[in-house]
Amino acid sequence: MFERKIYQKMLEWKKESNGKTALLIEGARRIGKSTVAEAFAKNEYETYILIDFAKASTETKRLFDDVSDLNYLFLQLQLQYKVDLIERKSVIIFDEVQLCPKARQAIKALVQDYRYDYIETGSLISIKKNVKDILIPSEERKLSMYPMDYEEFLWAIGDKTTIPLLKKCFEENMALGESIHRKQLRQFRLYMLVGGMPQAIEAYIETNNFKNVDEIKRDIINLYEKDFAKIDATGRLAMLFDAIPAELNKNASRFQTSAVLGGEKADKVLELIAELKDSKTVLVSYNVNDPNAGMANTKDLSKFKLFICDTGLFVTLMFKDRDFTENEIYEKLLSDKLSVNLGYLYENVVACLLASGGNELFYHTIKNEKSKHNYEIDFILARKNKIIPLEVKSSGYKAHKSLDAFTEKYSDRILRRYLIYTKDTGKDKDIRCIPVYMTPFL
């Protein structure tokens, strides 16, 4: 198993909760939820039972229809899984819990019983469809899990020194020097191409072959699209998902659903976007009308941008129309020699890094009265009752007209300004210019 940051959060839950809540790990499929849950159970408890509801028998699922006799339930589970449960020293894992809503409803009674700990994992893509007739337990502590971030990727390839050193350079606003910067940028581009899906990273480490990595990612994309079809047989969810790279490449002020779905009603569009967001396969960034520390209160639900949850999947989706993304394309992307504007790829990876760092995604558009081209701030972070606007560039170009227009309008609200680009650390007046690989430190 690859080392994951969420493990530390799970340790904190175990200590703080002490059996008073269950832990629900939410996230897209194939990001390693089941793996980290089972590793945690093996390391932190004397015994455990893992119930995979994607494979569990009908008989097992029916045990949760009636939890009035927990002694009977626990006896049956121990017999079926051939595991002795030890009071306060064992954990039961409900894997893919969305496939057995009654098990999730049972959490209330199970936690109150207090004999064992409980961890639930789930891709919540169909959770709303499955919970309409059950009582959602309040005894859940939720943790969002994402694909492996850049630091976790470096850990996987045996590098635990780079991130602490980069963070020190970021904090001291210190340039790395051209040679070291180029090396760091190439390594970060490698992460952008492989992505954070554990299977894809494993394929890269074992084979060092981008074709094999790409095939893994295509399998994951196909799996997601099959999941979408289960809750939306019309194919609209898959159409929205597949259109994300093309829509970002338009550099428009919003995701243009009409271009993808035609004249779909607004309320239906919002419902579909909510489904995608719940699936955790996409990240949604909302336009805010009044950017301030309380941006969630002023976001416009009808004006948004969509990003793929994983940068590696995004790259594969960019070239989905080919049988596989040729190694030549990967090599050119890695060396930044592909003759296309990759601004949308860099925007997607920044979105992934910000989201995995616990940030909600917001952006803001300023109407330019002198021309048809509006100014846009790619991302806005809330810090210390102030805001931090971020502008993302796929090159080393230092122009920042959007940041300037934004500052002119909201100067009293701004804590700091950042330009994220592909050059070494620098400064332009009060704007900090940072290489894209330093995004996690914001």
C-alpha positions in Angstrom: 0.0 0.0 0.0 1.2 3.5 -0.8 1.5 5.9 2.1 -1.5 8.2 2.3 -2.1 11.4 4.3 -5.7 10.4 5.2 -4.2 7.7 7.5 -3.2 10.3 10.0 -6.7 11.8 10.0 -8.1 8.3 10.6 -5.8 7.9 13.6 -7.1 11.3 15.0 -10.7 10.0 14.5 -10.0 6.8 16.4 -8.4 8.7 19.3 -10.9 11.5 19.5 -14.1 9.5 18.8 -13.2 6.5 21.0 -16.1 4.6 19.4 -18.7 7.3 19.7 -18.9 7.9 15.9 -18.4 5.8 12.7 -16.0 7.0 10.1 -17.3 7.6 6.6 -14.6 7.9 3.9 -16.1 9.5 0.8 -14.4 9.6 -2.6 -14.4 8.5 -6.2 -13.9 4.9 -7.1 -10.3 3.5 -7.5 -8.6 6.2 -5.3 -7.7 3.7 -2.6 -10.4 4.0 0.0 -10.8 0.3 0.6 -7.0 -0.3 0.7 -6.4 2.4 3.3 -9.4 1.3 5.4 -8.2 -2.4 5.5 -4.5 -1.3 6.2 -5.8 0.8 9.1 -7.8 -2.1 10.4 -4.8 -4.5 10.2 -2.5 -2.0 11.9 -4.7 -0.4 14.6 -7.0 -3.2 15.7 -6.5 -6.7 16.9 -9.1 -8.1 14.5 -11.4 -6.8 11.8 -14.2 -7.8 9.4 -14.4 -6.2 6.0 -17.8 -6.5 4.4 -17.6 -5.6 0.7 -21.2 -4.9 -0.3 -20.3 -5.1 -3.9 -19.6 -8.8 -3.3 -21.5 -9.7 -0.2 -24.3 -12.3 -0.4 -27.9 -11.5 -0.1 -27.9 -13.3 3.2 -25.3 -11.0 4.6 -27.1 -7.9 3.4 -30.4 -9.1 4.9 -28.7 -9.2 8.4 -29.1 -5.4 8.4 -32.8 -5.4 7.7 -33.4 -5.9 11.4 -30.8 -4.8 14.0 -33.0 -5.2 17.1 -30.8 -8.2 18.1 -27.2 -7.2 17.8 -25.9 -10.3 19.5 -27.4 -12.3 16.6 -26.0 -10.0 14.0 -22.4 -10.1 15.4 -22.6 -13.9 15.8 -23.6 -14.3 12.2 -20.9 -12.0 10.9 -18.2 -13.8 12.9 -19.4 -17.2 11.6 -19.6 -16.0 8.0 -16.2 -14.2 8.0 -14.5 -16.6 10.4 -13.2 -13.8 12.6 -13.4 -13.4 16.4 -14.5 -9.9 17.3 -13.0 -8.5 20.5 -14.9 -5.8 22.4 -13.4 -2.3 21.9 -10.4 -3.9 20.0 -12.1 -4.8 16.7 -13.4 -2.8 13.8 -16.0 -3.6 11.1 -15.6 -2.1 7.7 -18.6 -1.5 5.5 -17.0 -1.2 2.0 -19.1 0.3 -0.8 -21.7 1.1 1.8 -24.0 2.9 -0.7 -24.9 -0.6 -2.1 -26.5 -1.5 1.2 -28.4 1.5 2.6 -29.8 -0.5 5.6 -26.2 -1.1 6.8 -25.6 2.6 6.8 -28.9 3.2 8.7 -27.8 0.6 11.2 -24.7 2.7 12.2 -26.8 4.6 14.7 -27.6 1.4 16.7 -24.2 -0.1 16.2 -22.3 3.0 17.5 -24.7 3.2 20.5 -23.9 -0.4 21.3 -20.3 0.6 21.6 -18.7 -2.8 21.3 -16.8 -2.2 18.1 -15.6 0.6 15.8 -17.0 1.1 12.3 -15.5 2.5 9.1 -17.6 3.0 6.0 -16.2 3.6 2.6 -18.3 4.7 -0.4 -18.4 6.2 -3.8 -21.6 8.2 -3.2 -22.5 8.4 -6.9 -25.8 6.7 -6.2 -26.2 7.5 -2.5 -29.2 9.8 -3.0 -31.0 7.2 -5.0 -30.5 4.6 -2.2 -31.3 6.6 0.9 -34.7 8.0 0.3 -36.4 5.5 2.6 -33.8 5.3 5.3 -32.6 7.5 8.2 -29.1 8.9 7.7 -27.2 8.4 10.9 -25.9 11.5 12.7 -23.2 9.3 14.3 -20.9 9.6 11.2 -17.6 11.5 11.0 -17.0 12.2 7.3 -13.6 12.4 5.6 -13.2 13.3 1.9 -10.5 11.3 0.1 -8.9 12.4 -3.2 -6.5 10.8 -5.6 -2.9 10.9 -4.4 -1.6 14.4 -4.3 1.8 15.5 -5.5 3.6 14.8 -2.2 2.0 11.3 -2.0 3.1 10.7 -5.5 6.7 11.6 -4.6 6.5 9.3 -1.6 5.4 6.5 -3.9 8.5 6.9 -6.0 10.8 7.1 -3.0 11.2 10.9 -2.6 10.5 12.3 0.9 12.9 15.3 0.7 11.7 17.4 -2.2 8.4 18.8 -0.7 9.9 20.0 2.6 12.7 21.7 0.7 10.3 23.3 -1.8 8.1 24.4 1.1 11.1 26.1 2.8 11.9 27.9 -0.5 8.2 29.0 -0.8 8.1 30.3 2.8 11.3 32.3 2.3 10.4 33.4 -1.3 13.6 31.9 -2.5 14.3 31.1 -6.1 15.6 27.6 -6.9 17.8 28.5 -9.9 17.1 27.7 -13.5 18.6 24.2 -13.5 16.9 22.9 -10.3 13.6 24.6 -11.4 13.6 22.8 -14.8 14.2 19.5 -13.0 11.4 20.1 -10.5 9.0 21.2 -13.3 9.7 18.1 -15.3 9.1 15.9 -12.2 5.8 17.7 -11.6 4.8 17.3 -15.2 5.4 13.5 -14.7 2.8 13.7 -11.9 0.4 15.6 -14.1 0.6 12.8 -16.7 0.5 9.7 -14.5 -2.0 11.3 -12.0 -2.9 10.2 -8.5 -4.8 7.0 -9.1 -2.9 4.3 -7.1 -3.2 1.7 -9.9 -1.8 4.2 -12.5 1.1 5.0 -10.2 1.8 1.4 -9.6 1.8 0.7 -13.3 4.3 3.5 -13.9 6.6 2.3 -11.1 6.5 -1.3 -12.3 6.7 -0.8 -16.1 7.9 2.8 -16.7 5.6 2.6 -19.7 3.1 5.4 -20.4 1.0 3.1 -22.6 0.4 0.8 -19.7 -0.4 3.8 -17.4 -2.8 5.1 -20.0 -4.6 1.8 -20.3 -5.2 1.8 -16.6 -6.6 5.3 -16.7 -8.9 4.4 -19.6 -10.3 1.5 -17.6 -11.0 3.8 -14.7 -12.8 6.3 -17.0 -14.9 3.5 -18.5 -15.8 2.4 -15.0 -16.9 5.9 -14.1 -19.0 6.1 -17.2 -20.7 2.7 -16.4 -21.5 4.1 -13.0 -23.0 7.2 -14.5 -25.2 5.0 -16.7 -26.6 3.2 -13.7 -28.2 6.4 -12.4 -28.7 8.2 -15.7 -29.5 5.9 -18.5 -29.8 8.8 -21.0 -26.0 9.2 -20.9 -26.1 12.9 -19.9 -23.8 12.5 -17.0 -21.2 10.8 -19.2 -21.6 13.5 -21.8 -20.9 16.2 -19.2 -17.9 14.3 -17.8 -16.4 13.7 -21.3 -16.8 17.3 -22.3 -14.8 18.8 -19.4 -11.5 19.2 -21.2 -13.1 20.7 -24.3 -15.2 23.1 -22.2 -12.2 24.3 -20.2 -10.2 24.7 -23.5 -12.8 27.2 -24.7 -11.7 29.6 -21.9 -15.3 30.6 -21.4 -16.6 32.2 -18.2 -18.6 29.0 -17.4 -19.3 25.4 -18.4 -21.7 25.7 -21.3 -24.1 22.9 -20.6 -26.3 23.9 -23.6 -23.4 23.1 -25.9 -23.3 19.6 -24.4 -26.9 18.8 -23.6 -28.8 21.2 -25.8 -31.8 22.9 -24.3 -31.9 21.0 -21.0 -34.0 22.7 -18.3 -32.1 24.7 -15.7 -33.3 22.7 -12.7 -32.4 19.4 -14.4 -28.9 20.7 -15.2 -28.4 21.6 -11.5 -29.6 18.1 -10.5 -27.1 16.5 -12.9 -24.2 18.7 -11.6 -25.1 17.7 -8.1 -24.9 14.1 -9.1 -21.5 14.6 -10.6 -20.3 16.5 -7.6 -21.5 13.8 -5.2 -19.7 11.1 -7.3 -16.4 12.9 -6.4 -15.2 12.2 -10.0 -15.4 15.9 -10.7 -14.6 19.1 -8.9 -17.0 22.0 -9.2 -15.8 25.6 -9.0 -18.6 28.2 -8.6 -18.6 31.8 -9.7 -18.9 34.2 -6.8 -20.8 37.4 -7.3 -19.3 39.1 -4.3 -15.8 37.7 -3.5 -15.1 37.9 0.2 -14.3 35.6 3.1 -17.8 34.1 3.0 -17.8 33.1 -0.6 -20.1 30.1 -0.1 -22.9 32.6 0.6 -22.5 34.4 -2.7 -21.8 31.6 -5.2 -23.9 31.4 -8.3 -25.1 27.7 -8.6 -26.0 28.3 -12.3 -22.5 29.5 -13.2 -19.7 27.0 -12.7 -16.7 25.3 -14.1 -16.0 21.5 -14.0 -12.6 19.8 -13.4 -11.7 16.2 -13.4 -10.8 14.9 -9.9 -7.5 13.5 -11.1 -4.9 15.2 -13.4 -3.9 11.9 -15.0 -7.5 11.1 -15.9 -7.8 14.6 -17.4 -4.8 14.0 -19.7 -6.3 10.7 -20.9 -9.7 12.3 -21.4 -8.0 15.0 -23.5 -7.0 12.3 -26.1 -9.9 10.0 -25.6 -10.7 9.9 -29.3 -7.5 7.9 -29.9 -7.1 4.2 -29.2 -4.5 5.1 -26.6 -2.6 8.2 -25.8 0.7 7.5 -27.6 3.9 7.6 -25.7 5.0 10.3 -28.1 2.3 12.6 -26.8 3.3 11.8 -23.2 6.9 12.6 -24.0 6.0 15.9 -25.6 3.8 16.8 -22.7 6.5 15.9 -20.3 9.1 18.1 -22.0 6.5 20.8 -22.7 6.9 20.5 -26.5 3.3 19.7 -27.5 2.1 22.3 -29.9 -1.2 23.1 -28.1 -2.2 25.6 -25.5 -2.1 23.6 -22.2 -3.6 26.3 -20.0 -6.6 24.2 -19.3 -4.4 21.2 -18.2 -2.6 23.4 -15.7 -5.9 24.9 -14.5 -7.2 21.4 -13.8 -4.1 20.3 -11.9 -4.2 23.5 -9.7 -7.9 22.7 -9.0 -7.0 19.2 -7.9 -4.2 20.4 -5.6 -6.4 23.1 -4.0 -9.3 20.7 -3.4 -7.1 17.9 -1.9 -5.7 20.6 0.4 -9.2 21.2 1.8 -10.2 24.3 -0.2 -13.5 24.9 -1.8 -13.2 26.1 -5.4 -14.4 29.5 -6.4 -13.7 31.9 -9.3 -14.8 35.4 -10.3 -15.4 37.2 -13.6 -15.1 40.9 -14.1 -16.9 42.5 -17.1 -14.5 44.5 -19.3 -16.5 47.5 -20.5 -13.9 48.3 -23.2 -13.8 44.9 -24.9 -15.8 41.7 -25.2 -13.0 39.8 -23.3 -13.8 39.7 -19.6 -11.2 39.5 -16.8 -11.3 36.3 -14.8 -9.6 35.2 -11.6 -9.1 31.4 -11.9 -9.3 30.6 -8.2 -10.0 32.6 -4.9 -9.0 31.3 -1.5 -10.4 32.6 1.8 -7.8 33.3 4.5 -7.9 35.3 7.8 -11.2 37.1 6.8 -9.5 38.1 3.6 -9.2 36.6 0.1 -6.3 35.5 -2.0 -6.8 35.7 -5.8 -4.9 33.2 -8.0 -4.2 33.5 -11.7 -2.9 30.4 -13.5 -0.6 30.6 -16.6 0.7 27.6 -18.6 3.8 29.5 -19.5 6.3 31.9 -17.9 4.5 34.9 -19.2 4.1 37.4 -16.3 1.1 39.4 -17.7 -1.6 39.6 -15.0 -4.4 41.9 -16.3 -7.0 39.9 -14.5 -5.2 40.2 -11.2 -4.8 44.0 -11.7 -8.5 44.5 -12.6 -9.6 42.4 -9.6 -7.3 44.4 -7.3 -8.6 47.7 -8.5 -12.1 46.6 -7.6 -11.5 44.7 -4.4 -8.2 46.0 -3.0 -9.4 46.3 0.6 -10.4 42.6 0.7 -7.1 41.1 -0.6 -4.6 39.5 1.7 -2.0 38.5 -1.0 -2.0 38.0 -4.8 -0.4 35.0 -6.6 0.5 34.3 -10.2 0.9 30.5 -10.7 3.1 29.8 -13.8 5.9 27.6 -15.1 8.9 29.7 -14.2 11.0 29.9 -11.1 9.8 31.8 -8.0 9.8 35.6 -8.5 7.9 38.8 -7.7 6.2 41.5 -9.7 5.5 44.4 -7.4 3.3 42.9 -4.7 2.4 39.8 -6.7 4.2 36.6 -5.8 4.9 34.5 -8.9 5.3 30.9 -8.0 5.9 27.7 -10.0 2.9 25.4 -10.3 4.5 22.7 -8.2 4.4 25.1 -5.2 0.5 25.3 -5.3 0.1 23.0 -2.3 1.7 25.5 0.0 -0.9 28.2 -0.6 
